Amino acid sequence: MKNLSRIEVFGYMFLIITFVNSLYFGFTDAALFNEHYAQEDGLVENETALMLLAISILCVYHLFKLWNFKKPLWKAGTLIFAVLFFFAAGEEISWGQRIFGMESGEFFLENNAQGETNLHNLVVGDTKVNKLIFSQLLMIVMVLYLVIVPLLYKKVRWIKNLADTFAVPIVEWRHTIAFIVCTILVSLIPADRKWEVYELAFGIIFFLIFLNPFNRHIFRESSNAHE
């Protein structure tokens, strides 16, 4: 394992502190956990939005820093990630609706499970988008990305070339292990809103992945050499 940077050490410390607090509040005071710690627009949710925004900003930083050194497909991939995580950050806090005291439009009042201005809580027929896409589908994608893709990246050249071409960061095994540990710990928390903590863990670990992936050479001026 390569030596961790100070930012990475801080990131893992933040992750550990998050779970120490979550396990303590979750087991000792479920009401405090649900109604304050992990409530809508509470500490955990706001931290999640900030981590997702930080990933987007990091992608924009890479884009501007390496603009003159990278090919169009690399730029396209990095831009897509920047937009994707910015969108996720906005969705996490309903685009600042409660922060700025904005009212939801008629469409969202009628079709959103919480009457909020966001897409992930929409209800289509009897199906919640959040349950279908952000729970079931996302879990499948996470397993593939965290376990299968790293193996294929090292064994199949065209997958390696595809990932590097579109600036797709490949996880180190420490990232995968962190996700597995976080999944186990979250499942142990008895409080109802424990999955808010899981979303925060997602944000922290993905920031660490984009900060220093296995194929870290994709974020350098020259991507010919691989460590």
C-alpha positions as CSV (number, residue, x, y, z in Angstrom):
1,M,0.0,0.0,0.0
2,K,1.3,3.4,-0.9
3,N,1.7,6.0,1.8
4,L,-1.4,7.9,2.5
5,S,-1.5,11.7,2.1
6,R,-2.6,13.9,4.9
7,I,-5.9,14.5,3.2
8,E,-6.5,10.7,3.0
9,V,-5.6,10.2,6.7
10,F,-8.0,13.0,7.6
11,G,-10.7,11.3,5.4
12,Y,-10.3,7.9,7.1
13,M,-10.3,9.6,10.5
14,F,-13.5,11.4,9.6
15,L,-15.0,8.0,8.6
16,I,-14.0,6.4,11.9
17,I,-15.3,9.4,13.9
18,T,-18.6,9.2,12.0
19,F,-19.1,5.6,12.9
20,V,-18.1,6.0,16.5
21,N,-20.7,8.7,16.9
22,S,-23.3,6.8,14.8
23,L,-22.9,3.6,16.8
24,Y,-23.0,5.5,20.1
25,F,-26.1,7.5,19.3
26,G,-27.8,4.6,17.5
27,F,-27.5,2.3,20.4
28,T,-27.9,4.7,23.3
29,D,-30.6,7.2,22.0
30,A,-32.5,6.2,18.9
31,A,-34.8,9.2,19.2
32,L,-31.8,11.6,19.2
33,F,-30.2,9.7,16.3
34,N,-33.4,9.8,14.1
35,E,-34.7,13.3,15.1
36,H,-31.5,15.2,15.2
37,Y,-28.3,13.5,14.2
38,A,-29.6,11.8,11.0
39,Q,-32.7,13.9,10.4
40,E,-33.6,15.7,7.2
41,D,-31.1,18.6,6.9
42,G,-29.4,17.3,10.0
43,L,-25.6,16.9,10.5
44,V,-25.2,13.7,8.6
45,E,-27.2,14.7,5.6
46,N,-25.4,18.0,5.3
47,E,-22.0,16.3,5.6
48,T,-23.0,13.9,2.9
49,A,-24.0,16.8,0.6
50,L,-20.6,18.5,1.3
51,M,-18.7,15.3,0.5
52,L,-20.5,14.8,-2.8
53,L,-19.9,18.5,-3.7
54,A,-16.2,18.0,-2.7
55,I,-15.9,15.1,-5.3
56,S,-17.5,17.3,-7.9
57,I,-15.1,20.2,-7.1
58,L,-12.1,17.7,-7.2
59,C,-13.2,16.6,-10.7
60,V,-13.4,20.2,-11.9
61,Y,-10.0,20.8,-10.4
62,H,-8.6,17.9,-12.4
63,L,-10.3,19.1,-15.5
64,F,-8.8,22.6,-15.3
65,K,-5.4,21.5,-14.2
66,L,-5.0,18.9,-16.9
67,W,-7.0,20.5,-19.7
68,N,-4.0,21.0,-22.0
69,F,-2.6,17.5,-21.4
70,K,-5.6,15.3,-21.8
71,K,-7.7,14.0,-24.7
72,P,-11.4,14.8,-25.3
73,L,-12.7,11.5,-24.0
74,W,-10.8,12.0,-20.7
75,K,-12.3,15.5,-20.4
76,A,-15.7,14.2,-21.2
77,G,-15.5,11.5,-18.5
78,T,-14.2,13.9,-15.9
79,L,-16.9,16.4,-16.7
80,I,-19.6,13.7,-16.5
81,F,-18.4,12.8,-13.0
82,A,-18.3,16.4,-12.0
83,V,-21.9,16.9,-13.1
84,L,-23.1,13.6,-11.6
85,F,-21.7,14.3,-8.1
86,F,-22.9,17.9,-8.2
87,F,-26.4,16.6,-9.0
88,A,-26.1,14.1,-6.2
89,A,-25.1,16.8,-3.7
90,G,-28.1,19.0,-4.8
91,E,-30.5,16.0,-4.5
92,E,-29.2,15.2,-1.1
93,I,-30.4,18.6,0.3
94,S,-33.4,18.9,-2.1
95,W,-31.5,21.7,-3.9
96,G,-31.5,23.9,-0.8
97,Q,-35.3,23.9,-0.6
98,R,-35.6,23.7,3.2
99,I,-32.5,25.8,3.7
100,F,-33.9,28.7,1.7
101,G,-37.5,28.1,2.7
102,M,-38.7,27.4,-0.9
103,E,-42.1,25.8,-1.6
104,S,-42.3,22.7,-3.8
105,G,-44.1,23.0,-7.2
106,E,-47.4,21.3,-7.9
107,F,-45.7,18.4,-9.7
108,F,-43.4,17.5,-6.8
109,L,-46.2,17.9,-4.2
110,E,-48.2,15.4,-6.1
111,N,-45.5,12.9,-7.2
112,N,-42.8,13.2,-4.6
113,A,-43.1,10.9,-1.5
114,Q,-41.9,13.7,0.8
115,G,-43.4,16.6,-1.2
116,E,-39.8,17.9,-1.9
117,T,-38.1,19.3,-4.9
118,N,-35.9,16.3,-5.8
119,L,-36.0,13.3,-8.2
120,H,-34.9,10.5,-5.9
121,N,-38.1,10.6,-3.8
122,L,-40.4,10.6,-6.8
123,V,-43.1,7.9,-7.0
124,V,-43.9,6.5,-10.4
125,G,-47.1,4.5,-10.1
126,D,-46.6,2.5,-7.0
127,T,-42.8,2.4,-7.3
128,K,-40.5,4.7,-5.4
129,V,-37.5,5.8,-7.6
130,N,-35.3,6.0,-4.5
131,K,-36.0,2.3,-3.7
132,L,-35.6,1.0,-7.2
133,I,-32.6,3.1,-8.4
134,F,-30.8,4.4,-5.4
135,S,-31.1,1.2,-3.3
136,Q,-31.4,-1.9,-5.5
137,L,-29.7,-0.8,-8.7
138,L,-27.0,1.2,-6.9
139,M,-26.1,-1.7,-4.7
140,I,-25.5,-3.9,-7.8
141,V,-23.4,-1.2,-9.4
142,M,-21.4,-0.8,-6.2
143,V,-20.6,-4.5,-6.0
144,L,-19.5,-4.5,-9.6
145,Y,-17.4,-1.4,-9.2
146,L,-15.8,-2.3,-5.9
147,V,-15.1,-6.0,-6.5
148,I,-15.4,-7.0,-10.1
149,V,-14.0,-4.0,-12.0
150,P,-10.6,-3.9,-10.0
151,L,-10.0,-7.5,-10.9
152,L,-10.9,-7.0,-14.6
153,Y,-8.8,-3.8,-14.8
154,K,-5.7,-5.8,-13.9
155,K,-6.5,-8.7,-16.2
156,V,-8.3,-7.4,-19.3
157,R,-6.4,-4.8,-21.3
158,W,-9.4,-3.3,-23.1
159,I,-11.2,-2.6,-19.8
160,K,-8.0,-1.0,-18.4
161,N,-7.8,1.2,-21.6
162,L,-11.5,2.1,-21.4
163,A,-11.3,3.1,-17.7
164,D,-8.1,5.2,-18.3
165,T,-9.5,6.8,-21.4
166,F,-12.7,8.1,-19.7
167,A,-10.9,8.9,-16.4
168,V,-12.7,6.3,-14.4
169,P,-10.9,5.9,-11.0
170,I,-10.2,2.3,-10.0
171,V,-10.5,1.4,-6.3
172,E,-7.7,0.3,-4.2
173,W,-8.5,-2.7,-2.0
174,R,-8.5,-0.5,1.1
175,H,-11.5,1.3,-0.4
176,T,-13.4,-2.0,-0.9
177,I,-12.6,-3.1,2.6
178,A,-13.8,0.2,4.0
179,F,-17.1,-0.2,2.2
180,I,-17.5,-3.8,3.5
181,V,-16.7,-2.7,7.1
182,C,-19.1,0.3,6.8
183,T,-21.9,-1.9,5.5
184,I,-21.5,-4.3,8.4
185,L,-21.4,-1.5,11.0
186,V,-24.5,0.3,9.5
187,S,-26.4,-3.0,9.5
188,L,-25.8,-3.2,13.3
189,I,-27.3,0.2,14.1
190,P,-30.8,-0.2,15.5
191,A,-32.0,3.3,14.7
192,D,-34.4,3.7,11.7
193,R,-32.4,6.4,9.8
194,K,-29.1,4.5,9.9
195,W,-28.9,4.5,6.1
196,E,-28.3,8.2,6.1
197,V,-24.9,7.3,7.7
198,Y,-24.3,4.8,4.9
199,E,-24.8,7.6,2.4
200,L,-22.2,9.7,4.2
201,A,-19.8,6.8,4.2
202,F,-20.4,6.5,0.5
203,G,-19.5,10.2,0.0
204,I,-16.3,9.9,2.1
205,I,-15.0,6.8,0.5
206,F,-15.7,8.0,-3.0
207,F,-13.9,11.2,-2.3
208,L,-10.9,9.1,-1.2
209,I,-11.2,7.0,-4.4
210,F,-11.2,10.1,-6.7
211,L,-8.4,11.6,-4.6
212,N,-6.0,8.7,-5.0
213,P,-7.2,5.7,-7.1
214,F,-5.3,2.6,-8.1
215,N,-4.8,4.1,-11.6
216,R,-3.7,7.4,-10.1
217,H,-1.7,8.1,-13.3
218,I,-4.9,9.3,-15.0
219,F,-4.7,12.4,-12.9
220,R,-1.2,13.3,-14.0
221,E,0.0,15.3,-16.9
222,S,1.6,12.1,-18.4
223,S,-0.4,8.9,-18.1
224,N,2.0,6.6,-19.8
225,A,3.7,5.2,-16.7
226,H,1.8,3.2,-14.2
227,E,2.8,2.7,-10.6
